[in-house]
Amino acid sequence: MLLIITITGFIITHFVNLQKERENEFRILIRELREIKEVVGTSETRVIKLESLIENDVRNDIEGVNEIVRQNLIRKA
């Protein structure tokens, strides 16, 4: 009878330890996913800022070209 109780205890302990390992692995995965999410969020923000800078540069270039064309037209008129 004592042998059955001991074996049952070992089996329960084994499954409890497996569950703890899974919980630890899950915590690690969650932490890694949060880090990845943070990096992706930072990258998305950088892309948005870069797109905005490019749009501003293009707008400034177009305005500059328009001004040059307008000045040339005034000179020719």
N, C-alpha and C positions, 0 to 999 in steps of 0.2 A: 504494500500500500504506500509506504514511504517512497519507494522508487517511482511510482506513478505520479505522486505529488511533485517530486523533484523534477521529473521529465516534463510535466505540465508547466512547472515554474520556468524551466529553461526555455520552453517553446514560447510562453507568453513574453518572457524577457526578450527573446530574439525578435519577435514581431514588434514589440514596443521600440526596440532599438532601430529596427528597419523604418518604422514610422518617423522616428526622430531624425534619421538620416534623410528621409524624403522631405521632411519639413525644412531641414537646413538647406538642402539642395534647392528647394522652392524659394526660400529666402534669397539665396544667392542669385537665382535666375531673375527674381523680381528686382533686385538691386541692379543687376546688369541691364535689364530692360529699361529701368529708370535712367541709367547713365546713357544708354543708346538714345532714348527719347530726348534727353537734354541735348545731346550732340546734334541730333537731327533738327531739333527746334532751333538751335544756334545756327546751323547751316542754312535752314530755311530763312531765318532772319537776315543772314548775310546775303543770300541770293536776292531777297526782296530789296535790300539796301543797294546792292549792285545794280539791279534792274532800274531802280529809281535814279541812280547816278548816271547810268547810260542814257535814260530818257532825258534827263536834264542836259547832258552833253549834246545829244542830238538836237534838242530844242534850241540850245544856244547856238549850235552850228547853223541850223536853219535860219534863225534870226539874223545871224551874222551875214549869211549869204543874201538874205532878203535886203538887208541894209546896203550891201555892196551893189546889188542890182539896182536898187532904188537910186543910189547916188550916181551910178552910171547913166541911168535913164534921165536924171535931172541934168547932168552935164551935157548929154546929147540933145536935150530939148531946147 
